[in-house]
């Protein structure tokens, strides 16, 4: 049973531990569905496992100057810069709606320092309607800040340790592929008390116009997402699956049911759909239904048995 009193009898229901139970392994990724109001008119969010909010910081952020989004082959590149309404407005203006959703709510949190992350969680921890926190230690389009923490084993360990002391809620740590060893960072997060890890965040990329001889993004570089990064994401999920025991939430280029199944096969227990929400706003619902149909079919493997069952020999 989850926070909403829904009995998790689905063939693809999954528990990620410490109070985070999903009726479907499909989540909508942070930064692609804002705070849920718009997407809920286009997608039946009660059919999915949960929604991850746009990143929240202690103070409001305007983000990077435009142009901050550009299309690329099989994907997009962005340098939004974690623009958001700030903690106080999130609590007063966004949480009342999120509390009403019949799905799990995961709040993505970003900060400039350990103290900011801790302060945000302290203020959110008494707010009802939150099932978990996704700690963004890996945004590639803000200068310094959370990206520094996400590429360091020591910094990751330090922030997760501090946050674990503050909250009893589920801590999901979002990992970057822009490191020498993503498994090393995942192990550090696990040892410090993380309940799960989500990966991958976007890949650092760049887009230019050869005619104007200028970058397409004002920030010059940004985060590449979409189908183009799926092979990278699958490899990183597989690497981390073979390194840690805590659950993995896989993401990176999922565009259909088959893509989601591939992530489950290489070790994810749940998935997040991101960029494709901009193309097909109801993709989360459709993929969730397709996964449920697959595992409920006669002769189908059990969901738990399928996750991480890749045959390599």
Rosetta blueprint (number, residue, H / E / L):
1 X L
2 X L
3 X L
4 X L
5 X L
6 X L
7 X L
8 X L
9 X L
10 X L
11 X L
12 X L
13 X L
14 X E
15 X E
16 X L
17 X L
18 X L
19 X L
20 X L
21 X E
22 X E
23 X L
24 X L
25 X L
26 X E
27 X E
28 X E
29 X L
30 X L
31 X L
32 X L
33 X L
34 X L
35 X L
36 X L
37 X L
38 X L
39 X H
40 X H
41 X H
42 X L
43 X L
44 X L
45 X H
46 X H
47 X H
48 X L
49 X L
50 X E
51 X E
52 X E
53 X L
54 X L
55 X L
56 X E
57 X L
58 X L
59 X L
60 X L
61 X E
62 X L
63 X L
64 X L
65 X L
66 X L
67 X L
68 X L
69 X E
70 X E
71 X E
72 X E
73 X L
74 X L
75 X E
76 X E
77 X E
78 X E
79 X L
80 X L
81 X L
82 X L
83 X L
84 X E
85 X L
86 X L
87 X H
88 X H
89 X H
90 X H
91 X H
92 X H
93 X H
94 X H
95 X H
96 X H
97 X H
98 X H
99 X H
100 X H
101 X L
102 X L
103 X L
104 X E
105 X E
106 X E
107 X E
108 X E
109 X E
110 X L
111 X L
112 X L
113 X L
114 X H
115 X H
116 X H
117 X H
118 X H
119 X H
120 X H
121 X H
122 X H
123 X H
124 X H
125 X L
126 X L
127 X L
128 X L
129 X L
130 X L
131 X L
132 X E
133 X E
134 X E
135 X E
136 X E
137 X L
138 X L
139 X L
140 X L
141 X L
142 X L
143 X L
144 X L
145 X L
146 X H
147 X H
148 X H
149 X H
150 X H
151 X L
152 X L
153 X H
154 X H
155 X H
156 X H
157 X H
158 X H
159 X H
160 X H
161 X H
162 X H
163 X H
164 X H
165 X H
166 X H
167 X L
168 X L
169 X L
170 X E
171 X E
172 X E
173 X E
174 X E
175 X L
176 X L
177 X L
178 X L
179 X L
180 X L
181 X L
182 X H
183 X H
184 X H
185 X H
186 X H
187 X H
188 X H
189 X H
190 X H
191 X H
192 X H
193 X L
194 X L
195 X L
196 X E
197 X E
198 X E
199 X E
200 X L
201 X L
202 X L
203 X E
204 X E
205 X E
206 X E
207 X L
208 X E
209 X E
210 X L
211 X L
212 X L
213 X L
214 X E
215 X E
216 X L
217 X L
218 X L
219 X L
220 X L
221 X E
222 X E
223 X E
224 X E
225 X E
226 X L
227 X H
228 X H
229 X H
230 X H
231 X H
232 X H
233 X H
234 X H
235 X H
236 X H
237 X H
238 X H
239 X H
240 X H
241 X H
242 X L
243 X L
244 X L
245 X L
246 X L
247 X E
248 X E
249 X E
250 X E
251 X E
252 X L
253 X L
254 X L
255 X L
256 X L
257 X H
258 X H
259 X H
260 X H
261 X H
262 X H
263 X H
264 X H
265 X H
266 X L
267 X L
268 X L
269 X L
270 X E
271 X E
272 X E
273 X E
274 X L
275 X H
276 X H
277 X H
278 X L
279 X L
280 X L
281 X L
282 X L
283 X H
284 X H
285 X H
286 X H
287 X H
288 X H
289 X H
290 X H
291 X H
292 X H
293 X H
294 X H
295 X H
296 X H
297 X L
298 X L
299 X L
300 X L
301 X L
302 X L
303 X H
304 X H
305 X H
306 X H
307 X L
308 X L
309 X L
310 X L
311 X L
312 X L
313 X L
